[in-house]
Amino acid sequence: MVIKKLIFIFICFPLFLSSQTIDHWETAVFDNDIWKYLEGTYEPDTNWRKLAFNDATWLQGQGGVGYGDGDDNTIINSVTSLYLRKTVTIIDTSEIAAAILHVDYDDAFVAYLNNVEIARANIGTIGDHPTFNQGSTSLHEAQMYQGGNPDQFIINTQLLNNILNQGNNVLSVQVHNDNISSSDLTGRIFLSLGINTSSTNYSPTPSWFIP
């Protein structure tokens, strides 16, 4: 496996601290959940980031999805990009005071919640939709298979309040490689929620989680 130079580029929404008190954190999405996915050999339907999109023709597998590093539960072909979708059910939006996305990626990604961008790294600028054959800005090696932790992206609280649905939501992530000849691709995604009550509707956070 080619050892890649680590270059970190973080493009995140600014942090808005919630006026609500966080009682505890829970994780609603794990990297090893079942995801719908599409290998990026062509441009997907422009609606793929939306909750109402019909992904019946997409493949399904346990995350992480990728190839090359031995950290993938679902192994795919060598591609420049990978598209992932995961339905997230929110029991009560009034109990969600904050949210954090953790992503372990090689080499870049853009994440959307209900078709609204919530985080990206190492590709393009905020608001643009990279094409299926667009390479990353630079190389970035995944960390978890080496014993490290995924990168943390704090979701803008005001944005979260505007886009989060009571009931079903969709977390959509496009992962991009440096180029089609790259030796590996990784997309491992976690979504954790700051809960303002003592209720427990999701799952305990990973052992490495520090908000």
C-alpha positions in Angstrom: 0.0 0.0 0.0 1.3 3.4 -0.9 1.9 5.5 2.3 0.3 8.9 1.7 1.5 12.2 3.0 -1.0 13.5 5.6 -2.4 16.9 4.7 -5.4 18.1 6.7 -7.8 20.6 5.4 -10.9 21.4 7.4 -13.8 23.5 6.0 -16.5 23.6 8.6 -19.4 25.8 9.5 -18.6 28.1 12.4 -19.6 26.9 15.9 -22.7 28.4 17.4 -23.0 27.3 21.0 -26.5 26.1 21.9 -28.3 28.0 24.6 -29.7 24.6 25.8 -27.9 22.6 28.4 -26.6 19.3 27.2 -27.4 16.5 29.6 -25.4 13.8 27.7 -24.4 12.6 24.2 -25.6 9.7 22.2 -24.7 8.3 18.8 -27.4 7.9 16.1 -25.3 6.8 13.2 -22.2 4.5 13.3 -19.7 3.7 10.6 -20.7 0.0 10.7 -24.4 0.6 10.2 -26.0 -0.6 7.0 -25.7 2.1 4.3 -27.0 2.5 0.8 -24.1 3.2 -1.6 -23.3 4.0 -5.2 -19.9 3.6 -6.8 -19.1 6.9 -8.5 -18.7 5.7 -12.1 -21.2 8.3 -13.3 -23.0 11.4 -12.0 -25.9 10.4 -9.8 -29.4 11.9 -9.9 -29.2 15.4 -8.6 -31.9 14.4 -6.0 -29.6 11.8 -4.3 -29.1 14.0 -1.3 -32.8 14.4 -0.6 -34.9 12.3 1.8 -37.5 11.5 -0.8 -35.0 10.1 -3.3 -35.7 6.5 -4.3 -32.4 4.6 -3.7 -33.9 1.2 -4.4 -31.4 0.6 -7.3 -28.4 1.4 -5.1 -26.4 -1.3 -3.4 -26.5 -1.9 0.3 -23.8 -3.0 2.7 -22.3 -2.6 6.1 -20.0 0.4 6.6 -17.3 1.3 6.3 -17.4 1.1 2.6 -14.2 1.4 0.5 -11.1 -0.6 -0.3 -7.4 -1.0 0.2 -6.7 -0.5 3.9 -8.4 -3.5 5.5 -10.8 -1.3 7.3 -13.8 -1.9 5.0 -16.7 -4.2 5.8 -18.0 -3.6 2.3 -15.3 -3.7 -0.4 -16.0 -1.9 -3.7 -14.2 -1.4 -7.0 -11.5 1.3 -7.5 -13.3 4.5 -8.1 -12.8 8.3 -7.8 -15.9 8.7 -5.7 -18.4 6.9 -3.5 -21.9 8.0 -2.6 -23.5 7.0 0.7 -27.0 7.4 2.2 -28.3 6.6 5.6 -31.8 7.2 7.0 -31.7 8.7 10.5 -34.8 8.7 12.7 -35.1 11.5 15.2 -37.5 10.8 18.0 -37.9 14.3 19.3 -36.2 17.3 17.8 -36.8 19.4 20.9 -34.4 17.2 22.8 -31.5 17.7 20.3 -29.3 20.6 21.5 -26.2 19.9 19.4 -24.7 17.5 16.9 -21.2 16.4 15.9 -20.2 14.5 12.7 -17.1 12.3 12.9 -15.6 11.2 9.6 -12.7 8.9 8.9 -11.9 9.5 5.2 -9.5 8.9 2.4 -9.1 11.3 0.7 -12.0 13.8 0.9 -15.7 14.1 1.6 -18.8 16.3 1.6 -21.7 15.5 4.0 -25.3 16.7 3.8 -28.2 16.4 6.1 -31.6 16.6 4.3 -29.8 18.0 1.2 -28.0 20.8 3.2 -24.3 20.7 3.5 -23.1 20.2 7.1 -19.3 19.5 6.6 -16.6 18.9 4.1 -12.9 18.4 3.9 -10.2 18.5 1.2 -12.4 19.2 -1.8 -13.9 22.3 -3.4 -15.6 25.1 -1.6 -18.7 25.3 0.6 -21.8 25.0 -1.4 -20.5 23.4 -4.6 -21.3 19.8 -5.5 -18.1 18.0 -6.7 -18.6 15.9 -9.8 -18.2 12.1 -9.7 -14.8 12.2 -11.3 -13.4 15.1 -9.3 -10.3 14.3 -7.3 -9.5 15.5 -3.8 -7.5 18.7 -3.2 -4.7 16.7 -1.8 -3.9 13.3 -0.2 -5.4 12.4 3.2 -5.0 9.1 4.9 -7.7 7.4 7.1 -6.7 7.3 10.7 -8.8 4.7 12.5 -7.2 1.6 10.9 -3.9 3.0 12.2 -5.2 3.4 15.8 -6.2 7.0 15.5 -9.5 8.8 15.7 -11.8 10.2 13.0 -11.9 13.9 12.3 -14.6 15.9 14.2 -16.9 18.4 12.6 -19.3 20.4 14.8 -22.6 21.1 13.0 -23.7 24.7 13.2 -26.5 24.6 15.8 -28.7 27.3 14.1 -28.4 25.3 10.8 -29.2 22.1 12.6 -32.4 23.6 14.1 -33.5 24.6 10.6 -33.0 21.4 8.8 -33.6 18.6 11.3 -36.9 16.7 10.9 -39.0 15.0 13.6 -39.0 11.5 12.3 -37.0 10.5 9.2 -33.9 12.4 8.0 -31.2 11.4 5.5 -27.5 11.7 6.0 -25.8 11.7 2.6 -22.0 11.7 2.1 -19.9 11.7 -1.0 -16.4 10.4 -0.5 -13.7 11.3 -3.1 -10.3 9.8 -3.9 -7.2 11.6 -5.0 -7.5 9.9 -8.4 -8.8 6.7 -10.0 -5.5 4.9 -9.5 -5.3 5.5 -5.8 -4.6 2.4 -3.7 -7.3 3.0 -1.1 -10.6 4.8 -0.3 -12.3 5.1 3.1 -15.6 6.4 4.2 -16.5 5.8 7.9 -19.1 8.1 9.3 -20.6 8.7 12.8 -23.3 11.2 13.8 -23.6 12.0 17.5 -26.3 14.1 19.3 -26.2 16.3 22.3 -29.4 15.5 24.3 -30.9 18.1 26.6 -32.9 15.6 28.7 -32.1 12.4 30.5 -34.0 10.3 27.9 -32.2 7.6 25.9 -33.4 7.1 22.4 -30.2 6.3 20.5 -26.9 4.5 21.4 -23.9 5.1 23.6 -21.1 7.1 22.0 -17.9 5.3 20.9 -15.2 5.0 23.5 -13.0 7.6 21.7 -15.8 10.2 21.6 -15.0 13.6 23.3 -17.3 16.4 22.4 
